[in-house]
Amino acid sequence: MIFETRRSLFMLLILAAAPLLAWGADYPTKPLHLIVPFAPGGGNDVLARLVSTHLASGLGQQVVVDNRPGASGITATDLVAKSAPDGYTVLLGFIGPLALSPALGRVPYDPVSDFVPLDLLAESYHILVVNPAVPVRSVKELVALAKREPGKLNYASSGQGANLHLITELFKNTTGIEMVHVPYKGAGPATTAVLAGEAQVVFGSISSSLSYVRANRLVALAVTSPRRSPLAPEVPTLAESGVGDIDVPSWYTLLLPAHTPDDIAERLRGELKRLVANPEFTGQVARQALEVQVLAPGQYSAFLKSEIDKWASVVRKNGIRAE
């Protein structure tokens, strides 16, 4: 009797575990949702749509891009942190809600422990541009002008505490200049403000700013990347311009909610590795001024902590507060 009871309990445990064992083996059996923390049309959205197309081909399931803008990306990031850990909700993580917002203060999630990383995906750099009416044509001349007339120049950003704000504050700290911060609701409006002369300086997106540079509506002074951009090889780097210690890419990553089963995470990591090895994908990404980057397993947490610490130092030094 005791033996039969134990045997029955054992069979019940096997039956209960069977769906979980089959879950990872059969995954995916339905469409995935790739959550994007910003509105359609921006760099995050473009990258997400490239990723979704290629991932869908590898997984044999549709990958739906789901834009959830709000609170500088915090809304979408929190949504994924609290989603079911079943592999069907994936976050296109971004430096803002994962490193900058935590550096500024409290967020409703832990950017390290509330997610399972699928390694880093891509990095993008910026281009320092000015309105043509500003009488400078190099970083050296911009710094000299700002030192002669401190506070005269306005710089535009994508919002209080956003990446363009903190990057420019780091540039100011490094060069010892003063410029007035004018925040806008996104990188696009910030660039538009410089085009209109409302502000004079902005660290814009390379891909979106170059058309204005080519049309002589903006003047490019330097790129923030360690090497010259293949999209604008004539534009020097900040280091070449005499400004060192500013290697500040915006970065993107793919994340799952914490406690997602290891086999599901590994399946997606495998697809990501195939994705970044695909010349068609890397070429499409490069045309958006993005560089594919993949961290070795286990390196993401240390990378993220170092990013939060770096930007927290900028926040403290400049007394920056979140909106």
N, C-alpha and C positions, 0 to 999 in steps of 0.2 A: 504493500500500500504506500509506504513511504517512498519506495523507489519509483512507483508510478507517478506519485505527486511531484517528485523532483524532475522526472522525465517530462511531465506536462509543463512545469514551469520553464524548463529549459527550452522546450519547443515554442512556448509563448514568447520568450526572449528572442529566439531566432526569427520568429515571424515578425516581431516588432521591429527588429533591426533591419530586416530585409529591404523595406522601402528606402532606408537611409543608405544602405550599401548600393542599391540600384540607382539612387539619386545621382551620385557622382559619376557612376559608370555610364549612365544614359544622357548625362548633361551635355548640351541643353536640349530641352524638349519643347521650348516655347520661346518667343521673342525676348531679347534682352532690352533693357532701357538704359541708355547712356545719358546720365543727367549732366547738363551743362549749366554752370552757375550764372550765366549771363545771357543777354538777349541774342536773338539771331542776328547774323551779319558781322559779328566781330571775329577777332582772331581765334578765340576759344571755340566759337561755333564752326568756323571753317575747318579747324583741326578735327573737331568731333565728327564732322560729316565725312572727312577722309577716313578716319579710324573706323567709323561704323560700316562704311561700304566694304572695306577690306576684311574687317572682323566677321561680318556676316557671311562672306564668301568662305572663310576658313571654318566657321562654326556650323554652317548649314542652317542658320536661323537668322531671322531679321534682327538688326540692332537699331532700335528706334531712338533717334536723338530727341531728348526731352529738355527743352530750355526752361529753366526755373530761375529767372533773375530776381534779385532782391538782397538788400543789406550787404552790398559789395561781395556777393557770393556766399555769404554765411548761410542764407536760407537754404540753398540747394545742398551745401555741404552738410548741414545739420540733418536734412531730410535723408540723405544717404546713410549717415551715421546711425540713424534710428530705423533704417529699413531692415526687412527680413534678410538674414545672412544666407541667402539661397543661390547667389550667383547671378541673379536676374536683374539686379540694380547695380550699375557701375557708375562711379563718379569720374568725370574729367576734372581732376583736381588742379588747382591753380595756386600760384605763389600767394595771391592775395588772402583768401580765406584760410589757407593752411599755414602761412608763416607771418604775413604782415599783420593781419587782424589779431592773431594771438600775441604778437609782439606789442600791439597797441593796448591790449587789455583782455577782458574775459570774453570767451566765446562759448556757446552752449554745447561744445563737444571737445574732446581731447584730440588734437590733430595727429597724435602718435598712436595712442592706444585704442581709439575708436574705429580704426581702419586697418584693412589688410592691403599692403601696397603690392602693385604689380610691376614694381620698378619704375624708374623715371622714363618718360616718353620723349619729351622734346624741350628744347630751350629756344628762346627768342631774345634778340638784343634790340637796342634802340639807337636812334640817330638824333643827335643834337642839332636842331634847326632853329633859325631865327627869321623874323620878318625881314624882307630885303631892305626896308627903311632903316634898320639898325646898321650903323656904320662899322660893321665888323665882318671879316671874311675868314677868321680863324679862331680857334679856342683861345689862343694867346691874346688876340685883340679883344675878345669878349671879356676875358678876365681883367684885362687892363681897363676897359671901359667901366666895368662894374666896380672896380676899386677906385677909379676917379670919381664916380658918381654913385656911391652906395645907395641902394634902395630906389634908384630911378627905373631900373628894368623890372618888368613884371614877368613871371614865368607861369605858364598854364600847367595844370595837372588834371588827371582823371578823377580827382576827388580827394577830400581830406583823408590822409592816411593810406591812400592807394599807392600802387607801385610807382607811378610817375612822380608823385609827391615825394616819396622817400628817396628815390633815385636822385632827384634834383637837390634835396637837402644834403645827401652824401656828397654830391658834386660841389655844393657850396662849402661844406666843411673842408673838403680836400683842397679847394682853391683859395679859401679864405675870403670869399666875396659875399655880398648881400644882394638878394633879389626878393621882390615881393611875391608871395604865393597867391595865385588866383585859381581856386578850384572850380572844376566844371564836372558835369555829370557824364563822365566817360572820356576815353582818349580821343574819339572823333570830335566832340565839341571843343576839346582843348586845342586840337590842331586847327579847327575852324576859327577859334579865337585869335590864334597867331596869324592866320591868313588875313583876318580882318583888322589886325593891328590893335585889338583889345589887350593882348599880351604880346610880348616880344620874343619869348623863348619857350621852347618845349622839347622834351625828350620824346619824340614821336616814334611810331612803329616804322621800321625800315620799309616794309612793303607798301604801306599806305602813304608814306610821306614822299617817296621817290618821285611819284608822278608830279607833285607840286614843285619839287626841286628841279626836275627836267623842264618844267614850264616856267621856271624863274619866279615862281610865286613864293618859294621858301629858299633859304640858303642853308646848305648842309655844312656843318663845321666838323663833326666827328661822329664815329660810331662807337658804341660802348663795348663791342666785342673784342676779344683778345687779338683777333686777326681782322683784316679788312674784309668787308662783306663782298662775296662774289656778285651780289646785285648792284653794288656801288663801289667798285675797286678804286675809284678815284678819291674816295673820301677817307681821310686818315682815321686811325683809332685814337681814343683819348690818350693812350700811352704814348703814341707817336707825337701827340700834341703837347706832351709834357705833363699830363695829368695821370699819375699812377694810382694803383690800389683801388680801381673801380672796375671790378669784374662782376657785374650785377645783372645776370640774365633773368628774365621772367621765365618760369618753367612750368611745365604741365606734366601731370602724372595720371595714371589710372588707379583707382582705389575701389575696394569692396568693403562692405560693413565688417566690423570685427566679428570673429567667430564663424566666418564663412569656411566651410570644410576645405581642408588642405588640397584634396584632389581636384576640386573645382577651381581653386586659385591656381593650381599648377597647370590645369588645362588652359586657362586664360593666359598664363605666363608663356606657355608654349606658343600660343597663337600670336602673342605680342612679339616674341622673338622672331617668328616667321615674318611678321609684319614689318619690323624694322630692318630685316634683311632683304626686303622686296625693293628692287631698284625703282619700280613704278611708284610705290608709296613714298620712298625717300626723295624722289625727284619732285613729286607733287608738294611735299612738305618744304623742300628747299625753295620752291617758287613762292612760298609764303614767308620767306626769310626766317624759317625755322630750321633748327638742327636736331636731328634725332640723337637722343642720349639714353643709354640704358645703364643703370647701376648694377653692380654685382649683387647677388642675393644677400640680404642682411645689411646692406649699406644704407638703405633708405632712411631708417629711423635716425641714424647718426647725422645724415645729411640734413634732415628736416630740423633736428634740434640745433644744428649749427646755423641754419638759416634764421630760425627764430631768434637765437642769441645775437646774430649780426644785426638784424633789424631792430631788436629791442635796444641795442646800444645807440643806434641812430635816433630812435624815438626819445630816449632819455636825454641825449645830448642836446636835442633841439626842442624839447618840451612839447612834443607833438601829442595831441589828443584825438581820439576818434570822434566822429561827428555825433 
